[in-house]
Each structure stands twice: as structure tokens, then as C-alpha cells.
């Protein structure tokens, strides 16, 4: 059982999270309770240019960049989490590019992949219960952080 003398500090820290989320909503970074995914979509929009779709439940893609429909998947990985894959529930024609953003648990950028739709479907792993995108199978579509556009923003997330 947790120690009761920690309860006030726990409440204080939760209130800090609530305040941070409120402020991130005001800054139009997050729009729903899917904080990690929303931060990734905002990063993709801000780094690559484009605009997030209005609905947070848009099917198939999250960002419009030029004439490309971009599906963004984001992970904030704990230090002990060695999983290097993204669950994949899409069908051909729902997006043009698949962007994977991998961050640390502190929301620091670690890896970014930008994969054309046809390549995702050529290499998708369907051997498990669910279809997955194994990041290492798409290493040739990884983008070095130093090569990303909008380096001023990228530096803030290093």
C-alpha cells in the first residue's frame, strides 16, 4: 500500500500534468486525451509542413502536406522497452505516407521514419496476430535528426 504521506505530493504532481495538458491545448499541440499521438502529429505537421486534419478521429491519415495524406504513429518509449514495431491497421489507399516518430519517455526525438504507402505494404509483417511495421525493416526510410527540416524545432526536441 502506498504511503499516505505521499498522497498530497501525488495530487500536486497530477495537478501539474493537468495544467501542462491545459496549456498544450491552448498552444494547439494536443486536441484530445491521446497525448503522445497528438504530440507526434503536431511534430510531423511542424517539422515537415502541412496541416493536421480537423477531426482527431479522421480515418486513414492525420496530416495533409501538400497533396500528400500522411498517417502519423508516435511512440514514447520507456528505457526498458525494446519493442521496435508499430501496430498497423490500414488498407491500401488510406494514406500516401506513413510517418513513425519515436521519442524517449521525456519526449525527446530518437528516430523518424517517412515511408511511402506502397513500400509499407510491400514490407508489412503479417506473421503475428496483428499486422506490424518492424522499424528495422524500414531503416532505409529513417531520417537522421540532423537532416530533418525545421532544425530550430528539432533541436528543442533533442
C-alpha positions as CSV (number, residue, x, y, z in Angstrom):
1,X,0.0,0.0,0.0
2,X,1.4,3.5,-0.9
3,X,2.4,5.7,2.0
4,X,-0.3,8.2,2.9
5,X,2.2,11.0,3.5
6,X,2.9,10.9,-0.3
7,X,-0.7,11.4,-1.2
8,X,-0.5,15.3,-1.2
9,X,2.6,15.2,-3.5
10,X,0.9,12.7,-5.8
11,X,-2.1,15.1,-6.1
12,X,0.2,18.0,-6.7
13,X,2.1,16.2,-9.5
14,X,-1.2,15.2,-11.1
15,X,-2.4,18.8,-11.0
16,X,0.9,19.7,-12.8
17,X,0.1,17.3,-15.5
18,X,-3.5,18.7,-15.8
19,X,-2.1,22.2,-16.1
20,X,0.5,21.1,-18.7
21,X,-2.2,19.5,-20.8
22,X,-4.4,22.6,-20.5
23,X,-1.5,24.8,-21.7
24,X,-0.7,22.3,-24.6
25,X,-4.3,22.6,-25.7
26,X,-4.1,26.4,-25.7
27,X,-1.0,26.1,-27.8
28,X,-2.9,23.8,-30.2
29,X,-0.4,20.9,-29.7
30,X,-2.9,18.5,-28.3
31,X,-6.6,18.3,-29.0
32,X,-7.7,15.1,-27.3
33,X,-6.5,12.8,-24.5
34,X,-4.2,10.9,-26.8
35,X,-1.3,13.0,-25.7
36,X,1.6,11.0,-27.2
37,X,-0.1,10.6,-30.6
38,X,-1.2,14.3,-30.6
39,X,2.3,15.5,-29.9
40,X,3.6,13.3,-32.7
41,X,1.1,14.7,-35.2
42,X,1.9,18.2,-34.1
43,X,5.6,17.5,-34.6
44,X,5.0,16.0,-38.1
45,X,2.9,19.0,-39.1
46,X,5.5,21.4,-37.7
47,X,8.7,19.7,-39.0
48,X,7.5,18.6,-42.5
49,X,5.0,21.4,-43.1
50,X,1.3,20.8,-43.7
51,X,-1.8,20.9,-41.6
52,X,-3.4,18.4,-39.2
53,X,-6.8,17.3,-40.2
54,X,-9.6,19.0,-38.2
55,X,-11.0,15.8,-36.7
56,X,-8.9,13.9,-34.2
57,X,-10.7,10.7,-35.3
58,X,-10.0,11.1,-39.1
59,X,-9.7,7.7,-40.6
60,X,-6.5,6.8,-42.5
61,X,-4.4,10.0,-42.2
62,X,-3.6,12.8,-39.7
63,X,-1.8,15.5,-41.7
64,X,-2.1,16.9,-45.2
65,X,1.3,18.0,-46.5
66,X,1.0,19.5,-50.0
67,X,-1.1,16.9,-51.8
68,X,0.1,14.0,-49.5
69,X,-2.1,12.4,-46.9
70,X,0.2,11.4,-44.0
71,X,-0.6,8.8,-41.4
72,X,1.5,9.5,-38.2
73,X,2.3,7.0,-35.5
74,X,4.1,8.1,-32.4
75,X,5.8,6.2,-29.6
76,X,7.3,7.5,-26.3
77,X,9.5,4.6,-25.3
78,X,10.5,3.7,-21.8
79,X,14.1,2.9,-21.1
80,X,13.4,-0.8,-20.8
81,X,11.1,-1.1,-23.8
82,X,13.0,-2.7,-26.6
83,X,9.9,-3.2,-28.9
84,X,10.7,-1.8,-32.4
85,X,7.4,-2.0,-34.2
86,X,4.2,-0.2,-34.8
87,X,0.8,-1.8,-35.0
88,X,-0.7,-1.4,-38.5
89,X,-4.5,-1.4,-39.1
90,X,-4.7,0.3,-42.5
91,X,-5.6,-0.7,-46.0
92,X,-4.1,0.5,-49.3
93,X,-5.4,3.9,-50.5
94,X,-6.0,5.4,-47.0
95,X,-2.8,7.4,-46.9
96,X,0.2,8.4,-49.1
97,X,3.0,8.4,-46.5
98,X,3.4,6.6,-43.2
99,X,5.5,8.6,-40.6
100,X,6.8,7.0,-37.5
101,X,8.1,9.2,-34.7
102,X,9.9,7.6,-31.8
103,X,10.6,9.6,-28.7
104,X,12.0,8.9,-25.3
105,X,9.8,8.9,-22.2
106,X,11.0,12.5,-21.8
107,X,9.5,13.4,-25.2
108,X,12.9,13.7,-26.9
109,X,13.2,12.7,-30.5
110,X,15.0,9.5,-31.1
111,X,14.0,8.3,-34.6
112,X,11.9,9.4,-37.5
113,X,10.7,7.3,-40.5
114,X,8.9,8.6,-43.6
115,X,7.7,5.7,-45.7
116,X,5.7,5.8,-48.9
117,X,2.4,3.9,-48.8
118,X,3.4,1.3,-51.4
119,X,6.6,0.4,-49.5
120,X,4.8,0.0,-46.2
121,X,2.5,-2.6,-47.8
122,X,5.4,-4.4,-49.6
123,X,7.3,-5.0,-46.3
124,X,4.5,-5.3,-43.8
125,X,4.9,-8.2,-41.3
126,X,1.7,-10.3,-41.2
127,X,3.1,-13.3,-39.3
128,X,1.7,-12.3,-35.9
129,X,-1.9,-11.9,-34.6
130,X,-1.8,-8.4,-35.8
131,X,0.0,-6.7,-38.8
132,X,3.0,-4.7,-37.7
133,X,5.6,-2.4,-39.2
134,X,9.0,-3.5,-37.9
135,X,11.1,-0.4,-37.9
136,X,14.4,-2.2,-38.8
137,X,12.7,-3.4,-42.0
138,X,12.3,0.3,-43.0
139,X,15.8,1.6,-41.9
140,X,16.3,2.9,-45.4
141,X,13.5,5.3,-44.8
142,X,14.8,6.5,-41.5
143,X,15.7,10.2,-41.4
144,X,18.7,11.4,-39.4
145,X,17.6,14.0,-37.0
146,X,20.2,16.4,-38.4
147,X,18.5,16.0,-41.9
148,X,15.0,16.9,-40.8
149,X,13.5,20.2,-41.9
150,X,12.8,22.9,-39.3
151,X,16.0,22.3,-37.3
152,X,15.1,25.0,-34.9
153,X,12.2,22.9,-33.7
154,X,14.1,19.6,-33.9
155,X,16.8,21.0,-31.7
156,X,14.2,21.7,-29.0
157,X,13.3,18.0,-29.0
158,X,16.8,16.6,-28.9
